[in-house]
Amino acid sequence: MKKKLLATLLSASMVLGIAACGSGASTTTGTDTQQTTTDNAQQTESTATSAASETAAAETPVEYPTVTFMTIDFNSGASNTGDYAEQTMEALESHTGIDVDIQWVQSDVLEEKATLAMQDPSSMPMIMTWNGSVTGTVVTAAKQGAFVDLTEYLKDTEKYPNLSKQNAGVAESLTVDGKQIGIYRARVLGRYGVSYRQDWADALGISEPKTIDDIYNMLYQFTYGDPDGNGKDDTIGLEMTSYTGPFDIMQTWFGVGNGWAEVDGKLIPVWQQPEYLEALNWFKKLYEEGLMPSDWASRTTDTWSDGCKNGENGVYIDVLDGGRRVWDYFVNNEIPSVTDASQFASMNLLSNINGKTMATSGYNGYFTLSASTCDTPEKVEAALTFLDKMCDEEMLVLTNFGLEGVNYEINADGNVVRLDNGDDALKANYNGLNQLVAYIPNLESELSEEKTERQLLEAEVKADAEQYAVLNPALPYLINSTTYASQGKDLDDKISQARTQYICGEIDEAGLKAAWDDVLNRGYSTIIDEVNAQYK
């Protein structure tokens, strides 16, 4: 929708009225009076003409450049809807100076919709959102010139004061054939860690774990030591579903890399490291001893963290904010501590075990600019201006908290107090608009709610985790591996499946190694060669 900004001016009739009052105050007589009357008439006529001209100009709409934007709808059609949706969008467009035309797409069909859009280049949205990291589909399209090369644009610190502060290492992961084809959506590097039931640990006299053996002891005691004190065999140490991210994190404790590792000057996939098999044997031991759910491989990911919330599990290994949300659940639902019923159950958050944790890629999802519809420098600049200004403090506040006086107010301490807690209809006006934000260079606004003890600990542990976070050294090279672009995801899935089968005892070590040999023969040897040719 086009926004028409009309300046607030006095009407011509008001100006005439003021002028008339001014002339009536004269006490001059005779010829002077006649001259004064003539002068006043001329002045009034001039003022009226000027006012009429200004009013006409004010009524001429100021039209913003239009940017079309395909992005994710996580709200089942309720993104930017409701009574205050238009007011919210007006605030967003007024700040950015861009009329944004949003095409909302459900997350699970985003790549399909984006791929279909690329089949008709003339109608591609100017900005397109992509989930996760760069896929083979995007790399192939980039090589065919589907996206604008942003390399030089993003060096302009005056036009793009936010985007130009991007992390060079993360941006390299979005570089194809030397051209940056996307703008990443920033995430914390040190986001992964260990969270566990502190009251369970206190009840069993377990101190904060530092080593792999300490974690094993905690998992064993949480399973067989009756940590909730109810005299029943109804607890299991490790929270686990078919989502295998916890294995990726725990592997790093053994010295395994993050996807890939540098060994003797060469980059190799981690399943070629001796430490990888050592880690898998440890996971296998946890499974065989019942320290994680026996049906973990078939538990759906939408139940992730339910075990901890419901008192079945005591250790949660994933993002630290996930562990903090479990703790929030305990407090918000007044779940009593097993050691003191007058207190709430609690979690502790750890940045590392054995001096290691897994780093994130530094981003989750990214934006591309379509070369076919951003086909002039002016259109590219309009799209980049919008993305840059969406990273301003004002937009971080709007997309996170909504409208002041409607969705939130600011208390005497300068903290946000939400007015829409529990009111999903009221939140709907700004729901989803955070999907338009790249979060460069700031992940959060300066304005915030008063932090709870839990949130403060989360921030502290995340900051600490960065120094222990193991990065993936192959990310910049995988994106430019032709074979990885076409086959990498399928081959990585086969490696992950073999890991699961080995842990659950469906295949033995010989079967595991046979699976590794199979993916090497199917193309992974070529991927390794292509990665190292760039690395050297």
C-alpha positions as CSV (number, residue, x, y, z in Angstrom):
1,M,0.0,0.0,0.0
2,K,1.2,3.5,-0.9
3,K,1.7,5.8,2.1
4,K,0.7,9.4,1.7
5,L,2.4,11.7,4.1
6,L,0.5,15.0,4.4
7,A,2.4,17.8,6.2
8,T,0.5,19.6,9.0
9,L,0.0,23.2,7.9
10,L,-2.4,26.1,8.7
11,S,-5.1,26.4,6.1
12,A,-5.4,29.5,4.0
13,S,-8.5,30.7,5.8
14,M,-6.7,30.6,9.1
15,V,-3.9,32.7,7.7
16,L,-6.4,35.2,6.3
17,G,-8.1,35.4,9.7
18,I,-4.9,36.1,11.5
19,A,-4.0,38.7,8.8
20,A,-7.4,40.4,9.2
21,C,-7.0,40.6,13.0
22,G,-3.6,42.2,12.5
23,S,-4.9,45.0,10.2
24,G,-7.8,45.9,12.5
25,A,-5.3,47.0,15.1
26,S,-4.1,50.0,13.1
27,T,-4.8,53.6,14.4
28,T,-3.4,55.5,11.4
29,T,-5.8,58.0,9.6
30,G,-6.1,59.9,6.3
31,T,-3.7,59.2,3.5
32,D,-1.6,57.0,5.7
33,T,-4.7,54.9,6.4
34,Q,-5.5,54.5,2.7
35,Q,-1.9,53.4,2.1
36,T,-1.9,51.1,5.0
37,T,-5.1,49.5,3.8
38,T,-3.6,49.0,0.3
39,D,-0.5,47.5,1.8
40,N,-2.5,45.2,4.0
41,A,-4.6,44.1,1.1
42,Q,-1.5,43.3,-0.9
43,Q,0.1,41.4,2.0
44,T,-3.1,39.5,2.6
45,E,-3.4,38.5,-1.0
46,S,0.3,37.4,-1.0
47,T,-0.2,35.4,2.2
48,A,-3.3,33.8,0.9
49,T,-1.6,32.8,-2.4
50,S,1.4,31.4,-0.5
51,A,-0.8,29.5,1.9
52,A,-2.9,28.1,-0.9
53,S,0.3,27.0,-2.7
54,E,1.7,25.3,0.4
55,T,-1.6,23.6,1.1
56,A,-1.8,22.3,-2.4
57,A,1.8,21.0,-2.1
58,A,1.0,19.4,1.2
59,E,-2.0,17.5,-0.3
60,T,0.3,16.0,-3.0
61,P,1.2,12.5,-1.7
62,V,4.8,11.6,-1.1
63,E,5.2,8.1,-2.5
64,Y,7.9,5.8,-1.2
65,P,9.8,3.4,-3.4
66,T,8.2,0.0,-3.3
67,V,10.1,-3.1,-2.3
68,T,8.6,-6.6,-2.6
69,F,9.6,-9.0,0.1
70,M,9.0,-12.8,0.5
71,T,9.4,-13.8,4.1
72,I,8.4,-16.4,6.7
73,D,5.1,-16.5,8.4
74,F,5.4,-18.4,11.7
75,N,2.0,-17.2,12.9
76,S,-0.4,-19.2,10.8
77,G,-1.6,-16.2,8.8
78,A,-1.7,-13.9,11.8
79,S,1.5,-11.9,11.0
80,N,0.9,-8.1,11.0
81,T,-2.9,-8.4,11.4
82,G,-5.5,-7.0,13.7
83,D,-6.7,-3.5,14.8
84,Y,-3.3,-1.9,14.9
85,A,-1.6,-3.7,12.0
86,E,-1.9,-0.7,9.6
87,Q,-0.6,1.7,12.2
88,T,2.3,-0.5,12.9
89,M,3.1,-0.8,9.2
90,E,2.9,2.9,8.8
91,A,5.4,3.4,11.5
92,L,7.8,0.9,9.9
93,E,7.4,2.4,6.4
94,S,7.8,6.0,7.7
95,H,11.1,5.1,9.4
96,T,12.5,3.2,6.5
97,G,11.1,5.5,3.7
98,I,10.1,2.3,1.8
99,D,6.7,1.0,0.9
100,V,7.2,-2.7,1.6
101,D,4.9,-5.3,-0.1
102,I,5.2,-8.5,2.0
103,Q,4.4,-11.9,0.7
104,W,4.1,-14.2,3.8
105,V,5.0,-17.8,3.3
106,Q,4.7,-20.7,5.8
107,S,8.1,-21.9,7.0
108,D,7.8,-25.5,5.8
109,V,7.1,-24.5,2.2
110,L,9.4,-21.5,2.0
111,E,12.1,-23.1,-0.1
112,E,9.5,-24.6,-2.4
113,K,7.8,-21.2,-2.9
114,A,11.2,-19.5,-3.4
115,T,12.2,-22.1,-6.0
116,L,9.0,-21.6,-7.9
117,A,9.4,-17.9,-7.8
118,M,12.8,-18.2,-9.5
119,Q,11.2,-20.0,-12.4
120,D,9.6,-16.7,-13.3
121,P,12.4,-14.2,-12.9
122,S,10.3,-11.2,-14.0
123,S,8.0,-11.7,-11.0
124,M,10.5,-12.7,-8.3
125,P,10.2,-10.7,-5.1
126,M,13.0,-8.1,-4.8
127,I,14.0,-9.5,-1.4
128,M,13.7,-13.3,-0.7
129,T,14.1,-15.0,2.6
130,W,15.8,-18.4,2.9
131,N,15.9,-20.7,5.9
132,G,19.0,-22.1,7.5
133,S,22.3,-22.0,5.6
134,V,22.9,-21.8,1.9
135,T,21.6,-24.8,0.0
136,G,22.7,-26.3,-3.3
137,T,19.6,-24.8,-5.0
138,V,20.7,-21.3,-4.0
139,V,24.3,-21.9,-5.0
140,T,23.2,-23.2,-8.5
141,A,20.9,-20.2,-8.9
142,A,23.7,-17.8,-7.8
143,K,26.1,-19.2,-10.3
144,Q,23.5,-18.5,-13.0
145,G,23.2,-14.9,-11.9
146,A,19.9,-15.0,-10.0
147,F,21.0,-12.8,-7.2
148,V,22.6,-9.3,-6.9
149,D,26.3,-9.3,-6.0
150,L,26.3,-7.3,-2.8
151,T,30.1,-7.2,-2.2
152,E,30.7,-3.6,-3.1
153,Y,27.4,-2.3,-1.9
154,L,27.9,-3.5,1.6
155,K,31.3,-1.7,1.9
156,D,29.4,1.7,1.8
157,T,29.4,2.7,5.5
158,E,27.5,6.0,4.8
159,K,24.5,4.5,3.0
160,Y,24.4,1.3,5.0
161,P,25.8,2.0,8.5
162,N,24.3,-1.2,9.9
163,L,24.8,-3.8,7.2
164,S,28.4,-2.6,6.5
165,K,29.2,-3.8,10.1
166,Q,28.6,-7.5,9.1
167,N,31.0,-10.1,10.4
168,A,33.4,-10.8,7.5
169,G,33.8,-14.5,8.5
170,V,30.0,-15.1,8.5
171,A,29.5,-13.1,5.3
172,E,32.1,-15.4,3.6
173,S,29.7,-18.3,4.2
174,L,27.3,-16.5,1.8
175,T,29.9,-15.9,-0.9
176,V,29.7,-17.8,-4.2
177,D,32.5,-17.5,-6.8
178,G,33.8,-14.4,-4.9
179,K,30.4,-12.7,-4.8
180,Q,28.4,-12.1,-1.7
181,I,24.9,-13.2,-2.7
182,G,23.1,-12.8,0.6
183,I,22.7,-10.9,3.9
184,Y,22.7,-13.2,6.9
185,R,20.3,-13.0,9.8
186,A,22.7,-12.8,12.8
187,R,22.7,-15.2,15.7
188,V,24.9,-15.6,18.8
189,L,28.0,-17.7,18.1
190,G,28.1,-19.2,21.7
191,R,24.5,-20.3,21.9
192,Y,25.0,-24.0,22.6
193,G,25.6,-25.5,26.0
194,V,24.3,-27.7,28.9
195,S,21.4,-27.0,31.1
196,Y,20.4,-29.3,34.0
197,R,18.0,-29.5,37.0
198,Q,19.9,-27.7,39.8
199,D,17.5,-28.8,42.5
200,W,18.0,-32.5,41.4
201,A,21.7,-32.0,41.6
202,D,21.4,-30.4,45.0
203,A,19.2,-33.3,46.2
204,L,21.8,-35.8,45.1
205,G,24.8,-33.8,46.2
206,I,26.2,-33.4,42.7
207,S,28.5,-30.5,42.0
208,E,28.7,-28.5,38.8
209,P,30.0,-30.8,36.0
210,K,33.3,-29.9,34.3
211,T,34.3,-33.1,32.5
212,I,32.8,-35.8,30.4
213,D,33.0,-38.2,33.4
214,D,31.2,-35.6,35.5
215,I,28.3,-35.5,32.9
216,Y,28.1,-39.3,32.8
217,N,27.9,-39.4,36.6
218,M,25.1,-36.8,36.6
219,L,23.2,-38.7,33.9
220,Y,23.5,-41.9,35.8
221,Q,22.4,-40.4,39.1
222,F,19.5,-38.6,37.5
223,T,18.4,-41.9,36.1
224,Y,18.9,-44.3,39.0
225,G,19.4,-42.0,42.1
226,D,15.7,-41.0,42.5
227,P,16.5,-37.3,42.1
228,D,12.8,-36.2,42.6
229,G,12.6,-38.3,45.8
230,N,9.3,-39.9,45.1
231,G,10.7,-43.5,45.5
232,K,9.8,-44.4,41.9
233,D,11.9,-45.3,38.9
234,D,10.5,-42.6,36.7
235,T,13.4,-40.4,35.7
236,I,15.9,-40.5,32.9
237,G,19.1,-38.4,32.8
238,L,19.2,-37.0,29.2
239,E,16.4,-35.2,27.3
240,M,16.5,-36.6,23.7
241,T,14.3,-36.7,20.7
242,S,14.9,-37.6,17.0
243,Y,16.6,-34.2,16.7
244,T,20.3,-35.2,16.9
245,G,21.7,-31.7,17.6
246,P,22.8,-32.8,21.1
247,F,25.1,-35.4,19.7
248,D,26.8,-32.7,17.5
249,I,27.4,-30.6,20.7
250,M,28.6,-33.4,22.9
251,Q,31.0,-34.7,20.2
252,T,33.0,-31.5,20.6
253,W,33.8,-32.4,24.2
254,F,35.9,-35.3,22.8
255,G,37.8,-33.1,20.4
256,V,35.6,-33.6,17.4
257,G,35.2,-30.7,15.1
258,N,32.0,-28.8,14.1
259,G,31.0,-30.6,11.0
260,W,34.5,-30.4,9.6
261,A,38.0,-30.2,11.3
262,E,41.5,-29.3,10.3
263,V,43.9,-32.2,10.7
264,D,47.5,-32.0,9.6
265,G,46.8,-29.0,7.4
266,K,43.8,-30.6,5.7
267,L,40.1,-30.2,6.1
268,I,38.2,-33.4,6.7
269,P,34.6,-34.2,7.7
270,V,34.5,-35.0,11.4
271,W,33.4,-38.7,10.9
272,Q,37.0,-39.2,9.7
273,Q,38.4,-38.2,13.0
274,P,39.3,-41.0,15.5
275,E,37.6,-38.9,18.3
276,Y,34.3,-39.2,16.4
277,L,34.0,-43.0,17.0
278,E,35.1,-42.5,20.6
279,A,32.2,-40.1,21.1
280,L,29.8,-42.5,19.4
281,N,30.8,-45.3,21.7
282,W,30.1,-43.0,24.6
283,F,26.6,-42.2,23.3
284,K,26.0,-45.9,22.7
285,K,26.9,-46.6,26.3
286,L,24.4,-43.9,27.5
287,Y,21.7,-45.6,25.3
288,E,22.5,-49.1,26.5
289,E,22.5,-48.1,30.1
290,G,19.1,-46.4,29.8
291,L,20.5,-42.9,30.5
292,M,18.4,-41.5,27.7
293,P,15.0,-42.5,26.5
294,S,14.9,-45.9,24.7
295,D,12.6,-44.5,22.0
296,W,14.5,-41.2,21.5
297,A,14.9,-41.9,17.7
298,S,11.1,-41.9,17.2
299,R,10.2,-39.1,19.5
300,T,9.0,-36.1,17.4
301,T,10.9,-32.8,17.7
302,D,7.8,-31.0,18.8
303,T,8.1,-32.7,22.1
304,W,11.6,-31.3,22.6
305,S,12.1,-30.1,26.2
306,D,8.8,-31.6,27.4
307,G,10.7,-34.3,29.3
308,C,12.5,-31.7,31.4
309,K,9.4,-29.6,31.9
310,N,7.4,-32.7,33.0
311,G,10.1,-34.0,35.4
312,E,11.1,-37.0,33.3
313,N,14.5,-35.7,32.3
314,G,17.1,-33.6,34.1
315,V,19.7,-32.7,31.5
316,Y,18.9,-30.6,28.4
317,I,21.7,-30.1,25.8
318,D,21.0,-27.6,23.1
319,V,20.6,-23.8,22.9
320,L,21.1,-22.2,26.3
321,D,17.9,-20.1,25.8
322,G,16.0,-23.4,25.6
323,G,17.3,-24.4,29.0
324,R,16.3,-20.9,30.3
325,R,12.8,-21.4,28.9
326,V,12.5,-24.7,30.8
327,W,13.4,-22.7,34.0
328,D,10.8,-20.1,33.0
329,Y,8.3,-22.9,32.8
330,F,9.1,-24.0,36.3
331,V,8.6,-20.5,37.7
332,N,5.6,-19.5,35.6
333,N,3.8,-22.8,36.6
334,E,5.1,-22.8,40.2
335,I,6.7,-26.2,40.0
336,P,8.2,-26.8,43.4
337,S,11.9,-27.6,44.0
338,V,12.5,-31.1,45.2
339,T,14.7,-29.8,48.0
340,D,12.5,-27.0,49.2
341,A,8.8,-26.9,48.3
342,S,8.7,-23.2,49.1
343,Q,11.0,-22.5,46.2
344,F,10.6,-23.2,42.5
345,A,12.5,-25.8,40.6
346,S,15.5,-24.4,38.8
347,M,18.0,-25.0,36.0
348,N,21.7,-24.2,35.8
349,L,23.3,-23.3,32.5
350,L,26.9,-24.2,31.5
351,S,28.9,-22.8,28.6
352,N,31.2,-25.8,28.1
353,I,32.3,-29.3,29.1
354,N,36.0,-30.1,28.9
355,G,36.6,-26.6,27.5
356,K,34.5,-27.2,24.4
357,T,31.1,-26.5,22.9
358,M,29.8,-26.2,19.4
359,A,29.6,-22.8,17.7
360,T,26.6,-21.8,15.7
361,S,27.2,-20.7,12.1
362,G,26.7,-17.1,13.3
363,Y,23.5,-16.9,11.4
364,N,20.2,-18.6,10.8
365,G,18.6,-17.8,7.5
366,Y,19.5,-15.0,5.1
367,F,18.1,-12.6,2.5
368,T,18.9,-12.5,-1.2
369,L,18.2,-9.7,-3.7
370,S,16.8,-10.9,-7.0
371,A,18.8,-9.6,-10.0
372,S,15.8,-9.8,-12.3
373,T,13.7,-7.4,-10.2
374,C,16.4,-5.4,-8.5
375,D,17.6,-4.6,-12.0
376,T,18.7,-1.0,-11.5
377,P,21.1,0.5,-8.9
378,E,18.2,2.5,-7.5
379,K,16.2,-0.6,-6.8
380,V,19.1,-2.3,-5.2
381,E,19.7,0.7,-3.0
382,A,16.0,0.8,-2.1
383,A,16.1,-2.9,-1.0
384,L,19.3,-2.4,0.9
385,T,18.1,0.8,2.5
386,F,15.1,-1.0,3.8
387,L,17.2,-3.9,5.2
388,D,19.7,-1.5,6.8
389,K,17.1,0.7,8.4
390,M,15.2,-2.3,9.8
391,C,18.3,-2.9,11.9
392,D,18.0,0.6,13.6
393,E,17.1,0.8,17.3
394,E,13.6,2.1,16.5
395,M,12.8,-0.9,14.3
396,L,14.3,-3.4,16.8
397,V,11.9,-2.0,19.4
398,L,8.9,-1.9,17.0
399,T,9.4,-5.5,15.8
400,N,10.0,-6.9,19.3
401,F,7.6,-4.9,21.4
402,G,5.1,-3.3,19.0
403,L,3.6,0.2,19.5
404,E,4.3,2.2,22.6
405,G,1.0,2.9,24.5
406,V,-0.7,0.0,22.7
407,N,1.6,-3.0,23.2
408,Y,4.0,-1.6,25.9
409,E,4.9,1.3,28.1
410,I,8.1,2.4,29.7
411,N,8.3,2.4,33.5
412,A,10.2,4.9,35.7
413,D,13.3,2.7,35.5
414,G,13.4,2.9,31.7
415,N,12.3,-0.7,31.2
416,V,9.6,-2.0,28.9
417,V,6.4,-3.2,30.5
418,R,4.3,-5.2,28.1
419,L,0.6,-4.4,27.9
420,D,-0.2,-7.3,25.6
421,N,0.8,-10.2,27.8
422,G,-1.6,-13.0,27.2
423,D,-3.4,-11.1,24.5
424,D,-2.5,-12.8,21.2
425,A,-4.9,-10.6,19.2
426,L,-3.1,-7.5,20.4
427,K,0.3,-8.9,19.7
428,A,-0.7,-9.7,16.1
429,N,-0.1,-6.2,14.9
430,Y,3.6,-6.7,15.1
431,N,3.9,-10.5,15.0
432,G,6.2,-11.7,12.3
433,L,7.8,-8.3,11.5
434,N,11.0,-9.5,13.2
435,Q,11.4,-11.8,10.1
436,L,12.3,-8.6,8.2
437,V,15.3,-7.9,10.4
438,A,18.9,-9.0,9.8
439,Y,20.1,-8.0,13.3
440,I,23.4,-6.5,12.1
441,P,25.3,-5.3,14.1
442,N,23.0,-5.6,17.2
443,L,21.0,-8.7,18.1
444,E,18.8,-6.8,20.6
445,S,17.5,-3.3,21.1
446,E,18.9,-1.2,23.9
447,L,15.4,-0.8,25.2
448,S,14.3,-4.0,27.0
449,E,12.2,-5.5,29.7
450,E,13.6,-5.8,33.2
451,K,15.8,-8.9,33.0
452,T,15.0,-11.8,35.3
453,E,17.7,-13.7,37.2
454,R,17.3,-16.4,34.5
455,Q,17.8,-14.1,31.6
456,L,20.9,-12.5,33.1
457,L,22.5,-15.9,33.6
458,E,21.6,-16.9,30.1
459,A,23.3,-13.8,28.7
460,E,26.4,-14.3,30.9
461,V,26.8,-17.9,29.9
462,K,26.3,-17.2,26.2
463,A,29.0,-14.6,26.3
464,D,31.3,-17.0,28.1
465,A,30.6,-19.8,25.6
466,E,32.1,-17.8,22.7
467,Q,35.6,-18.5,23.9
468,Y,34.9,-22.3,23.9
469,A,32.9,-22.4,20.7
470,V,34.3,-24.7,18.0
471,L,33.8,-23.2,14.5
472,N,33.3,-25.0,11.3
473,P,36.4,-24.2,9.2
474,A,34.9,-25.5,6.0
475,L,31.8,-23.3,5.7
476,P,33.3,-20.8,3.3
477,Y,34.4,-23.6,1.0
478,L,31.5,-25.9,1.1
479,I,29.3,-23.3,-0.4
480,N,31.6,-23.3,-3.5
481,S,31.9,-27.0,-3.8
482,T,29.9,-28.1,-6.9
483,T,29.5,-31.6,-5.6
484,Y,28.4,-30.6,-2.1
485,A,25.8,-28.2,-3.7
486,S,24.2,-31.1,-5.6
487,Q,24.8,-34.1,-3.2
488,G,26.0,-32.8,0.1
489,K,22.7,-32.7,2.0
490,D,21.8,-36.3,1.0
491,L,25.3,-37.6,1.9
492,D,25.3,-35.8,5.3
493,D,21.9,-37.3,6.0
494,K,23.3,-40.8,5.4
495,I,26.1,-40.1,7.8
496,S,23.6,-39.0,10.4
497,Q,21.4,-42.0,9.9
498,A,24.4,-44.4,10.3
499,R,25.3,-42.6,13.6
500,T,21.8,-43.2,14.9
501,Q,21.8,-46.8,13.8
502,Y,25.1,-47.4,15.5
503,I,24.0,-45.8,18.8
504,C,20.8,-47.9,18.8
505,G,22.7,-51.1,18.0
506,E,21.1,-51.6,14.6
507,I,24.6,-51.8,12.9
508,D,28.0,-52.7,14.4
509,E,31.3,-50.9,13.9
510,A,31.9,-52.7,10.6
511,G,28.5,-51.5,9.4
512,L,29.2,-48.0,10.5
513,K,32.5,-47.9,8.6
514,A,30.8,-49.4,5.5
515,A,28.4,-46.5,5.5
516,W,31.3,-44.1,5.6
517,D,33.0,-45.8,2.7
518,D,29.7,-45.7,0.8
519,V,29.3,-41.9,1.0
520,L,32.9,-41.5,0.1
521,N,32.3,-43.5,-3.1
522,R,29.1,-41.7,-3.8
523,G,30.8,-38.3,-3.9
524,Y,32.2,-37.3,-0.6
525,S,35.8,-37.9,-1.8
526,T,35.2,-35.3,-4.5
527,I,33.7,-32.9,-1.9
528,I,36.8,-33.2,0.3
529,D,39.0,-32.6,-2.7
530,E,37.0,-29.5,-3.8
531,V,37.0,-28.1,-0.3
532,N,40.8,-28.5,0.1
533,A,41.6,-27.1,-3.3
534,Q,40.0,-23.9,-2.1
535,Y,41.5,-24.1,1.4
536,K,45.0,-24.4,0.1
